[in-house]
Amino acid sequence: MSTATASDSAARGAGVSDARRPEAFQARLLESVLQPLLDGKRLVILDLGPPGSSKLEFFSGFRCRLGIAGVAAALPELDEQTDAAGRQRLLKEMLPERSFGGTDLVLCWDLLNYLRPPAIGALMEHVHGLLREGAMVHALVAYSASALPEPPQPMDLRSDGWVDRSGQTSPDTRPAPRYSTGELQRLMPGFQVERAMLLKNGTQEYLFRR
């Protein structure tokens, strides 16, 4: 687990260039759920995505405890489990409560796209037990894209609040399941959709509340 400590949050926007790569996109719901950090509030954040130095750099200017779980590499194993007990056992190893309990915000990035429904249900049930009441889960779900990079690629938070997917250089792809809001809600009975927004790149952005 990595921890980011306090510093001047106003420095977050300093020196931002207007030049943006085509792969970058603005995730407004992510910006909104991170706003408390700008206001000086301390948050406990669980990042499920692939690790990256840019995330540490981004959050180092805020009062937060950032837990980097890095579960992306274990998603195929979770998806291949055929029984609920096996999924629960694996999730307890990946996301132990002693390390990630009391979380205020979970960043799923696009990882739900890489799981079948039983694995999504098991993951979110386990995550539910790690969260404080009213905690938020942010996720990006393929809406119009027919394919995804294989394996999952890091998404970097930039200093201007945009998300940069420029690191996605893998030539391999897999079909995108394109889960609907109704499907996701059925798989996540402990959560409700707080807000949803279709981004210009065809991704559906979600905020779920515990």
C-alpha angles and dihedrals in degrees: 000000000000125000127209116202134203127288137140105310091196088074088069094087097039120121095006116166121219090219109106128182118234090245093059120094139181116245104195096182090054089051090051095050091049092050093095088065090057088051090056098256118144116236135185106222129192115200113197096181131096111292120258136172092231091066091055090048092049097049096038090085095060140069099256145117108230118200113196106201097172094199095157093096091055096049095096090054091048091048092050095054108111100194133055094234091057092050092048092049093051093046092052088055093046097042111024116189092227089064103034107025120124094035121169100190134023121200109205095168106187098325096114087069089065097056135076118233098266091052093047090052092049093046094050093044089055093044089051089064091054096055135090117237108280094018118152134233119202120201140170115213127188110248108166102008114102096198139039130204114261119249105024111267127218119264113210126210109223127211091254092056096255122128116237119208094174091119092070099109100139111126091206123090141181131203116275112234092209096208116205124229090251092053092050093047091053090051092049107049092161091060139060128207106256096180138344130195134181110226125214091251091061096258121132110224117206139190114195122190124211 
